[in-house]
Amino acid sequence: MPDANRSLIVSFHDLHPGSRAACERFLELAEEAGVRHQSLLVVPRWHGGPAFNQDADFVGWLHDLTDAGHDICLHGNTHAADEIRGGPVARLMARFYTNSEGEFYQLTRDEALRKLDDGLELFDRANLSVHGFTAPAWLLSPSGREALRRRGFHYNTLFGRVELLQEDGSIAAPTLVFSCRSAWRRLTSIYWTRFWMRIHSRAPVLRLAVHPCDLDHPSILKSVLCLLHRALEDRRPMTYRDLAPASATSLTPLG
């Protein structure tokens, strides 16, 4: 029986018109398991391609999802790092850990504001509301965090925490996530996520982060669904939006 004091947040990352089919498939599988609402992380201009709002069918689908109670989260702008600055450690982190997708890893405040403003304008044109932000690979510079506060975002997610930006607080929330870039990564992450879930079994908030490529590999998808069913045995599903205060109905830029 789910414990009212423990919750599970399921999020689908890297959502754009090209990953819609994978998302639709996972939404169906998750709903069959008992998760009716997810946080959907939308990338406005996937890898510098056309803006998501140029696809009218995709925008209409997102409206249907928000009407059904799903949470739309801004997930970077292009999900690709323009350049890597710094020494060997920074370059290794950016290329090995993020596959050169740590877009907000080294941004200045002005750079972050430009990217955020572009994404928010696209959402505004699509008449879609967002309340929170997740940087690609959860890598966010201090200047990027300040930019989020200035633009009124209510939450920001990191790998191990969810920050409530306007309340200046945070909630510990470990993440279960898989890596599917190579066979050894897939095998390692299957065992790692089982271990990670075990040691965080008492965490008040647990997160399951799903990526489109997870659905391309039967072993990963099987593990995702296994963890999902196991977590729902004693947790109630919720979204990131549910962590924000009830009064947080829209973004209020701070200047």
Secondary structure, DSSP 4 states (H G I P E B T S, - for coil): --EEEEEEEEEEEEESGGGHHHHHHHHHHHHHHT----EEEE-TTGGG-S-GGG-HHHHHHHHHHHHTTPEEEE--SSSS-S---SSHHHHHIIIIITTT--TTSS--HHHHHHHHHHHHHHHHHTT----EEE-GGG---HHHHHHHHHTT-SEEE-SSEEEETTTTEEEE--EEE---SSHHHHHHHHHHHHHHHHHTTT-SEEEEEE-GGGGG-HHHHHHHHHHHHHHHTSEEEE-GGGGS-TT--S-----
